[in-house]
Amino acid sequence: MPRSLLVQITLASFIVSACALPAAPPTPAPPPASAPSASTPEPAEPKAPAAKPEKLTVLCTPQEDWCQAMTKAFQEQFGIQTSYIRLSSGEALAKLRATKDNPEFSVWWGGPVDTYVAASTEDLLEPYVSPNAAEIPSEYKDPNGLWTGVYVGALGFCSNREALSKLGVEKPDSWEDLLDPKLKGQVAMAHPASSGTAYTAVWTQVTRLGSVDAAFDYLKKLHQNILQYTKSGSAPGQMAGRGEVAVSVIFSHDCVKFADEGMNMLEVSFPAEGTGYEIGGVALIKGAPEPEAAKMWIDWVLTASAQEIGPTVKSYQLPTNPNAKVSERSVKLSEIKLVNYDFQEAGKNRKAITKRFEDEITTAPQ
C-alpha cells in the first residue's frame, strides 16, 4: 500500500476516535445549606505538599476551647506544629493592621466576615480558593476567594430568668424591649470596635431601621440601660449568667454554651422585628509566613469532619458544609426572623461606624 494512503487512513481513524470521546461531566452544584445530602461524598482531606510544612500559627476568633480543639486536631492529623492566639474580631483586625509589613499569623479562622471584608479593603488578605470550597454554598463565600464561611450564627438576647423576675420584666422579644426603664443598668453588650458580635448588633440596627442615623438614635437610647461595653462579644452572656445584668446581647450559640456549662438560669430569645446573623470565616493572611500550612488549614476546616468538632466543646454554630452533622442545640434559622444583612456594606463601613460609636455613644452620659 502506498505510504501516503496509509498516512491518510491512520489520520482519519484518529479523528474519528477523538470525536467519539465522551464529554467531561459538568461540575455538580453544591447542595443547599438547608438540605444535607448523605449521598454526597466527603471532600478529600488536604494532602501535604512535597516538602511538608513544619508549623502553623493561627489567628483564632471563636471561643478559647474551640480554638484549642481545632489546632490540636489539625496538629494530630497532619503532624504540623500548630499554635494559635485568640483575639476578638476587632482586636484581630487591629493586629493585622499593626503587623502588615511583618505578619505574625498565616491564617485567620473564625469571626464575622464583615470584619474580613474590612480587612480586604486594607489589602490584609490573600485570595485562596480551596478545592473544598466547592462544597460550601455560594452565599457563604467571597466570590473572589478572599474568605470562605465555616459556620453561621444568629444574634439574640441572653437573659437571666431570675434577674428578670426580680425586676418584674418579661423576657425580651423585641429590640424596643431593651429600652424599658426597669432595665437601667441591667443590659450588657460588647464594644463594636473590639467585638464582631457587637458590630453585628450595631449593623443590625442600621439594616432594620433603614439608616446609620436612625441606628444611632436607637443606640443612644439603649446606652441609658447599658451597664458595661465589654471587649469580648461573649462576655456579656457570662455577666448575665452571674446575675450582674438581666439581659445581654450576644450570639445565641454562646448563650446556649454557657447554659450547658452550668449557667442554667440563662434563656435565649430573639427580636420579632428581625435580627442579624454572622458567617464565621477563614482566610489566608497576606504575606503569610507559613502559606502552604495555611492553605492546608483552610482546606481542612471546610470539611464536614472538621466542622463537627465545634459541638464537642459546646460551640453550636451551624456548619456551612452541608454534609456536616448539625447539633440539636444549634439555632434553627427557619424559626426566627433575620434581617437582610449586607456583609459587604457592613464591612466597608466598619471603621467609620466604630469611630462614631466611640465618639457619640460610649462617651455619652447615662
Phi, psi and omega per residue, in radians:
M1 nan 2.353 -3.128
P2 -1.033 2.518 -3.090
R3 -1.080 -0.667 -3.126
S4 -1.112 -0.658 3.122
L5 -1.187 -0.703 3.118
L6 -1.056 -0.721 3.128
V7 -1.105 -0.728 -3.136
Q8 -1.115 -0.733 -3.135
I9 -1.114 -0.787 -3.129
T10 -1.073 -0.760 -3.136
L11 -1.115 -0.738 3.137
A12 -1.090 -0.700 3.132
S13 -1.105 -0.702 3.137
F14 -1.102 -0.737 -3.129
I15 -1.122 -0.757 3.134
V16 -1.079 -0.758 -3.136
S17 -1.109 -0.742 -3.118
A18 -1.124 -0.689 3.131
C19 -1.159 -0.416 -3.081
A20 -1.454 -0.149 -3.108
L21 -1.141 2.433 3.132
P22 -1.213 2.589 3.108
A23 -1.231 2.610 3.120
A24 -1.126 2.412 -3.121
P25 -1.188 2.570 3.126
P26 -1.176 2.636 3.092
T27 -1.243 2.193 -3.101
P28 -1.184 2.494 3.084
A29 -1.252 2.567 3.116
P30 -1.136 2.518 3.135
P31 -1.165 2.660 3.126
P32 -1.111 2.624 -3.075
A33 -1.099 -0.455 -3.065
S34 -1.531 -0.056 -3.080
A35 -2.335 1.358 3.104
P36 -1.017 2.492 -3.125
S37 -2.050 2.026 -3.116
A38 -1.195 -0.355 -3.082
S39 -1.452 -0.280 3.135
T40 -1.312 2.174 -3.078
P41 -1.181 2.572 3.071
E42 -1.125 2.313 3.105
P43 -1.058 2.642 -3.100
A44 -1.089 2.455 3.069
E45 -1.147 2.534 -3.121
P46 -1.064 2.417 3.116
K47 -1.696 2.436 3.128
A48 -1.191 2.477 3.077
P49 -1.135 2.989 -3.072
A50 -0.933 -0.817 3.065
A51 -1.715 1.713 -3.023
K52 -1.106 2.282 3.089
P53 -1.057 2.634 -3.109
E54 -1.650 -0.495 -3.080
K55 -2.649 2.881 3.102
L56 -2.586 2.388 3.089
T57 -2.041 2.090 -3.035
V58 -1.841 2.324 2.951
L59 -1.591 1.953 -2.936
C60 -2.018 2.310 -3.066
T61 -1.919 -0.502 3.135
P62 -1.168 -2.976 -3.129
Q63 -1.034 2.594 -3.056
E64 -0.947 -0.772 -3.071
D65 -1.210 -0.477 3.061
W66 -1.270 -0.689 3.058
C67 -1.009 -0.769 -3.138
Q68 -1.110 -0.811 -3.094
A69 -1.110 -0.698 -3.108
M70 -1.216 -0.818 -3.116
T71 -1.164 -0.619 3.099
K72 -1.132 -0.777 -3.127
A73 -1.139 -0.709 3.128
F74 -1.127 -0.762 -3.134
Q75 -1.103 -0.749 -3.133
E76 -1.168 -0.621 -3.089
Q77 -1.340 -0.655 -3.017
F78 -1.962 -0.078 3.090
G79 1.201 0.433 3.117
I80 -1.853 2.190 3.128
Q81 -1.084 2.037 -2.989
T82 -2.145 2.179 3.104
S83 -2.192 2.906 3.141
Y84 -2.561 2.779 2.933
I85 -2.160 2.248 -3.117
R86 -1.684 2.110 3.095
L87 -2.362 2.578 2.989
S88 -1.125 2.857 -3.022
S89 -1.010 -0.825 3.140
G90 -1.128 -0.674 3.088
E91 -1.141 -0.683 3.124
A92 -1.090 -0.765 3.114
L93 -1.086 -0.751 3.124
A94 -1.107 -0.664 3.126
K95 -1.158 -0.715 3.113
L96 -1.124 -0.669 3.088
R97 -1.089 -0.817 -3.049
A98 -1.166 -0.493 -3.074
T99 -1.927 0.368 -3.065
K100 -0.960 -0.718 -3.091
D101 -1.403 -0.247 3.127
N102 -2.602 1.289 -3.015
P103 -1.013 2.418 3.111
E104 -1.661 -0.359 -3.090
F105 -2.057 2.740 3.128
S106 -1.882 -0.533 -3.119
V107 -2.440 2.522 3.131
W108 -1.963 2.170 -3.092
W109 -2.224 2.180 3.065
G110 1.618 2.839 -3.123
G111 1.674 2.613 -3.082
P112 -1.013 2.428 -3.025
V113 -1.300 -0.196 3.038
D114 -1.125 -0.468 3.034
T115 -1.242 -0.582 3.052
Y116 -1.156 -0.680 3.080
V117 -1.064 -0.776 3.096
A118 -1.042 -0.716 3.120
A119 -1.141 -0.662 -3.121
S120 -1.184 -0.569 3.107
T121 -1.184 -0.317 3.106
E122 -1.803 0.219 3.071
D123 1.065 0.739 -3.120
L124 -1.774 -0.124 -3.106
L125 -2.079 2.683 3.126
E126 -1.982 2.264 3.125
P127 -1.084 2.416 3.011
Y128 -2.675 2.062 3.099
V129 -1.760 1.828 3.132
S130 -1.217 2.523 3.033
P131 -1.043 -0.464 3.132
N132 -1.416 -0.129 3.099
A133 -1.166 -0.321 3.096
A134 -1.087 -0.405 3.131
E135 -1.363 -0.296 -3.019
I136 -1.640 2.236 3.129
P137 -0.958 2.562 -3.007
S138 -1.035 -0.547 -3.112
E139 -1.229 -0.145 -3.126
Y140 -1.915 0.402 3.113
K141 -2.664 2.642 3.109
D142 -1.301 2.297 -3.097
P143 -1.105 -0.367 3.137
N144 -1.705 0.104 3.077
G145 1.346 0.292 -3.136
L146 -1.332 -0.457 3.051
W147 -2.705 2.737 3.075
T148 -2.339 2.422 -3.105
G149 -1.338 2.417 3.114
V150 -2.050 -0.288 3.060
Y151 -2.788 2.926 3.129
V152 -2.348 2.462 3.099
G153 -2.533 2.672 -3.110
A154 -1.926 2.435 3.101
L155 -1.337 2.465 3.130
G156 -2.714 -2.959 3.077
F157 -1.845 2.373 3.109
C158 -2.064 1.875 -2.982
S159 -1.990 2.613 3.038
N160 -1.653 1.932 -3.065
R161 -1.007 -0.736 -3.104
E162 -1.149 -0.723 -3.141
A163 -1.148 -0.718 3.111
L164 -1.103 -0.706 -3.134
S165 -1.074 -0.744 3.129
K166 -1.111 -0.560 -3.134
L167 -1.471 -0.211 -3.078
G168 1.251 0.619 -3.095
V169 -2.082 2.396 3.084
E170 -1.330 2.772 3.059
K171 -1.004 2.245 -3.074
P172 -1.207 2.384 3.031
D173 -2.348 0.444 3.114
S174 -2.702 2.610 3.053
W175 -1.095 -0.566 3.135
E176 -1.178 -0.482 3.125
D177 -1.055 -0.493 -3.118
L178 -1.240 -0.203 -3.133
L179 -1.601 0.034 3.135
D180 -0.994 2.195 3.138
P181 -0.980 -0.447 3.107
K182 -1.150 -0.314 -3.115
L183 -1.676 0.283 3.117
K184 -1.068 2.179 -3.100
G185 1.271 0.236 -3.064
Q186 -2.088 0.225 3.140
V187 -2.152 2.428 3.101
A188 -2.299 2.488 2.972
M189 -2.636 2.910 -3.124
A190 -1.472 3.015 3.081
H191 -1.543 2.265 -3.073
P192 -1.158 -0.316 3.098
A193 -1.216 -0.578 -3.112
S194 -1.788 -0.377 -2.976
S195 -2.081 2.226 3.030
G196 -1.185 -0.561 3.089
T197 -1.054 -0.866 -3.121
A198 -1.166 -0.640 3.108
Y199 -1.136 -0.635 3.053
T200 -1.044 -0.708 3.115
A201 -1.114 -0.711 3.138
V202 -1.174 -0.820 -3.113
W203 -1.193 -0.460 3.042
T204 -1.065 -0.692 3.103
Q205 -1.162 -0.686 3.086
V206 -1.028 -0.767 -3.079
T207 -1.208 -0.842 -3.037
R208 -1.318 -0.491 -3.104
L209 -1.689 -0.207 2.977
G210 1.693 -0.157 3.131
S211 -2.839 2.827 3.106
V212 -1.164 -0.713 -3.132
D213 -1.082 -0.753 3.130
A214 -1.133 -0.650 3.102
A215 -1.094 -0.734 -3.125
F216 -1.254 -0.500 3.020
D217 -1.073 -0.745 3.105
Y218 -1.154 -0.803 -3.079
L219 -1.104 -0.554 3.088
K220 -1.169 -0.647 3.077
K221 -1.203 -0.755 3.137
L222 -1.096 -0.582 -3.131
H223 -0.962 -0.537 -3.118
Q224 -1.122 -0.413 -3.116
N225 -1.827 -0.051 -3.082
I226 -1.381 2.254 3.045
L227 -1.421 -0.755 -3.039
Q228 -2.751 2.478 2.960
Y229 -1.746 1.934 -3.074
T230 -1.483 2.927 3.094
K231 -1.381 -0.743 -3.111
S232 -1.600 2.470 -3.122
G233 -1.160 -0.522 -3.101
S234 -1.566 -0.285 -3.083
A235 -0.984 -0.652 3.104
P236 -1.027 -0.550 3.090
G237 -1.138 -0.671 3.084
Q238 -1.180 -0.609 3.072
M239 -1.092 -0.725 3.096
A240 -1.146 -0.682 3.134
G241 -1.108 -0.561 3.116
R242 -1.510 -0.056 3.137
G243 1.435 0.225 3.126
E244 -1.288 -0.505 3.031
V245 -2.405 2.891 3.129
A246 -1.597 -0.535 -3.052
V247 -2.401 2.466 3.022
S248 -2.283 2.695 3.104
V249 -1.891 1.862 -3.099
I250 -2.560 3.058 2.999
F251 -1.238 2.417 -3.004
S252 -1.059 -0.585 -3.100
H253 -1.139 -0.507 3.103
D254 -1.231 -0.639 3.104
C255 -1.128 -0.748 3.117
V256 -1.094 -0.705 3.121
K257 -1.042 -0.830 -3.116
F258 -1.138 -0.648 3.100
A259 -1.123 -0.726 3.134
D260 -1.202 -0.396 -3.139
E261 -1.590 0.129 3.029
G262 2.174 -0.270 3.118
M263 -1.514 1.167 -2.946
N264 -1.370 0.060 3.039
M265 -1.533 -0.040 -3.136
L266 -1.419 2.561 -3.124
E267 -2.504 2.404 3.137
V268 -1.627 2.470 2.956
S269 -2.527 2.864 -3.088
F270 -2.258 2.532 3.124
P271 -1.228 2.284 -3.068
A272 -1.157 -0.477 -3.103
E273 -1.409 -0.052 3.070
G274 2.115 2.555 3.133
T275 -2.345 2.820 3.108
G276 -1.509 2.977 3.117
Y277 -2.541 2.906 3.135
E278 -2.092 2.623 2.816
I279 -1.923 2.016 3.091
G280 -1.376 2.290 -2.999
G281 -1.928 3.064 2.967
V282 -2.477 2.481 -3.086
A283 -2.682 2.658 3.033
L284 -1.467 2.242 -3.122
I285 -1.441 2.350 -3.119
K286 -1.113 2.345 -3.104
G287 1.308 0.373 -3.095
A288 -0.917 2.258 3.121
P289 -1.238 -0.312 -3.130
E290 -2.280 1.095 -2.983
P291 -1.096 -0.661 -3.100
E292 -1.203 -0.730 3.091
A293 -1.140 -0.651 3.124
A294 -1.095 -0.718 3.114
K295 -1.163 -0.644 3.063
M296 -1.085 -0.716 3.101
W297 -1.064 -0.824 -3.135
I298 -1.053 -0.814 3.102
D299 -0.964 -0.757 -3.037
W300 -1.242 -0.779 -3.059
V301 -1.222 -0.202 3.081
L302 -1.536 -0.114 3.117
T303 -1.384 2.707 3.126
A304 -1.081 -0.730 -3.079
S305 -1.099 -0.691 3.117
A306 -1.213 -0.633 -3.119
Q307 -1.303 -0.209 3.085
E308 -1.537 -0.003 3.133
I309 -1.283 -0.600 -3.069
G310 -0.868 -0.940 -3.118
P311 -1.062 -0.352 3.116
T312 -1.189 -0.340 3.074
V313 -2.057 0.461 3.069
K314 1.098 0.545 2.985
S315 -1.802 1.873 -2.906
Y316 -1.799 0.471 3.065
Q317 -1.055 2.653 3.115
L318 -1.350 2.308 3.100
P319 -1.259 2.622 3.078
T320 -1.562 -0.355 3.081
N321 -1.338 2.073 -3.055
P322 -1.098 -0.270 -3.120
N323 -1.608 -0.072 3.115
A324 -1.372 2.508 3.086
K325 -1.219 2.451 -3.130
V326 -1.822 2.242 3.137
S327 -1.166 2.553 3.048
E328 -1.140 -0.312 -3.126
R329 -1.520 -0.096 -3.136
S330 -1.352 2.652 3.123
V331 -1.139 2.538 3.055
K332 -1.780 1.797 -3.033
L333 -1.056 -0.483 -3.128
S334 -1.197 -0.258 -3.080
E335 -1.741 -0.004 3.107
I336 -2.219 2.812 3.118
K337 -1.655 2.205 3.129
L338 -1.880 2.498 3.023
V339 -1.366 2.879 3.133
N340 -1.447 1.365 -2.993
Y341 -1.339 2.091 -3.130
D342 -1.719 1.779 -3.053
F343 -1.166 -0.613 3.137
Q344 -1.150 -0.838 3.132
E345 -1.156 -0.682 3.104
A346 -1.045 -0.772 -3.130
G347 -1.167 -0.726 -3.120
K348 -1.144 -0.525 -3.087
N349 -1.693 0.049 -3.003
R350 -1.039 -0.819 -3.060
K351 -1.092 -0.790 -3.103
A352 -1.192 -0.697 -3.091
I353 -1.246 -0.702 3.123
T354 -1.161 -0.598 3.078
K355 -1.163 -0.738 3.128
R356 -1.129 -0.645 3.096
F357 -1.084 -0.747 3.124
E358 -1.127 -0.724 -3.071
D359 -1.286 -0.647 -2.967
E360 -1.864 -0.431 -3.014
I361 -1.835 -1.029 -3.001
T362 -1.177 -0.419 -3.132
T363 -1.631 -0.056 -3.101
A364 -1.344 2.565 3.102
P365 -1.196 2.736 3.114
Q366 -2.031 nan nan
